[in-house]
Amino acid sequence: MKSTLHRLIVISVILVGFGFTAFAAENKSVSPADTALIAKARTNYPLKTCLVSGEDLGAMGEATAYIHRGAGQPDRVVFFCCEGCSDDFKKEPAKFLGKLDAAKKK
């Protein structure tokens, strides 16, 4: 029990230190592997604005990281200005991932 609580505290501190909230899939749980994936993506993310709204990341509080998981495709981390933008992203992920790919090419 103490080990699980300790892990949760450490993960919380890490997320606060990075200045963003992370959520994975539907249950919003964040594994240590997901935390590492998000931290790595944060270092080389090509945009300074929300992929959906175009607002500056952090303009509406902490930027939100979302791990997009597509069948047969590698996991991709995207950042939003707020958690609400993830709903729009989920409706048309290909459209927004195309924007991210174009930004990476620049």
C-alpha positions as CSV (number, residue, x, y, z in Angstrom):
1,M,0.0,0.0,0.0
2,K,2.8,2.4,0.9
3,S,4.6,1.6,-2.3
4,T,1.5,2.5,-4.4
5,L,0.9,5.7,-2.5
6,H,4.6,6.6,-2.9
7,R,4.4,6.1,-6.7
8,L,1.3,8.2,-6.9
9,I,3.0,11.0,-5.0
10,V,6.2,10.8,-7.1
11,I,4.1,10.9,-10.4
12,S,2.1,13.8,-9.1
13,V,5.2,15.8,-8.2
14,I,6.7,15.0,-11.6
15,L,3.6,16.2,-13.5
16,V,3.5,19.4,-11.5
17,G,7.2,20.0,-12.1
18,F,6.7,19.6,-15.9
19,G,3.7,22.1,-15.7
20,F,1.1,20.0,-17.4
21,T,-1.6,17.5,-16.8
22,A,-1.6,14.1,-18.5
23,F,-4.3,11.7,-19.2
24,A,-4.3,8.4,-21.1
25,A,-7.2,6.8,-22.9
26,E,-10.6,7.0,-21.2
27,N,-9.7,6.3,-17.6
28,K,-7.2,9.2,-17.3
29,S,-4.7,7.0,-15.5
30,V,-1.0,7.7,-16.0
31,S,1.5,4.9,-15.9
32,P,5.2,5.5,-15.3
33,A,5.8,4.6,-19.0
34,D,3.2,7.2,-20.1
35,T,4.8,9.8,-17.9
36,A,8.2,9.1,-19.5
37,L,6.7,9.2,-23.0
38,I,5.1,12.6,-22.3
39,A,8.3,14.0,-20.8
40,K,10.2,13.0,-23.9
41,A,7.6,14.4,-26.2
42,R,7.6,17.7,-24.2
43,T,11.3,18.2,-25.0
44,N,10.9,18.1,-28.8
45,Y,7.3,19.1,-29.4
46,P,7.1,21.3,-32.5
47,L,4.3,23.5,-31.5
48,K,3.9,26.3,-28.9
49,T,0.2,26.5,-29.5
50,C,-2.8,24.1,-28.9
51,L,-3.2,21.7,-31.7
52,V,-7.0,22.3,-31.7
53,S,-7.7,25.9,-30.7
54,G,-4.5,27.6,-31.7
55,E,-4.2,29.2,-28.2
56,D,-0.8,29.4,-26.6
57,L,0.0,26.3,-24.6
58,G,-0.4,27.3,-21.0
59,A,-2.7,30.3,-21.8
60,M,-5.6,28.6,-20.0
61,G,-3.7,27.1,-17.1
62,E,-1.6,24.0,-17.4
63,A,-1.2,22.5,-20.9
64,T,-2.8,19.0,-21.2
65,A,-0.9,16.1,-22.7
66,Y,-2.9,13.4,-24.4
67,I,-1.6,10.1,-25.7
68,H,-3.3,9.1,-28.9
69,R,-3.3,5.4,-29.4
70,G,-4.3,4.1,-32.8
71,A,-4.5,0.4,-33.7
72,G,-1.3,-0.7,-35.4
73,Q,0.3,2.8,-35.0
74,P,2.8,4.1,-32.5
75,D,1.5,6.1,-29.6
76,R,1.6,9.9,-30.2
77,V,1.6,12.6,-27.6
78,V,-0.3,15.8,-28.4
79,F,-0.7,18.9,-26.2
80,F,-3.8,21.0,-25.7
81,C,-4.4,24.3,-24.0
82,C,-7.2,22.6,-22.0
83,E,-8.7,19.3,-21.5
84,G,-11.8,20.3,-23.5
85,C,-9.8,20.4,-26.7
86,S,-9.2,16.7,-26.5
87,D,-12.9,16.1,-27.3
88,D,-12.6,17.9,-30.6
89,F,-9.3,16.1,-31.3
90,K,-11.0,12.7,-30.7
91,K,-13.6,13.5,-33.4
92,E,-11.1,14.1,-36.1
93,P,-7.6,12.8,-35.0
94,A,-6.3,12.4,-38.5
95,K,-6.9,16.1,-39.3
96,F,-5.0,17.3,-36.2
97,L,-2.2,14.8,-36.5
98,G,-1.7,16.0,-40.0
99,K,-1.2,19.5,-38.6
100,L,1.3,18.1,-36.1
101,D,3.2,16.2,-38.9
102,A,3.4,19.4,-41.0
103,A,4.8,21.3,-38.0
104,K,7.5,18.6,-37.4
105,K,8.6,18.9,-41.1
106,K,9.3,22.7,-40.7
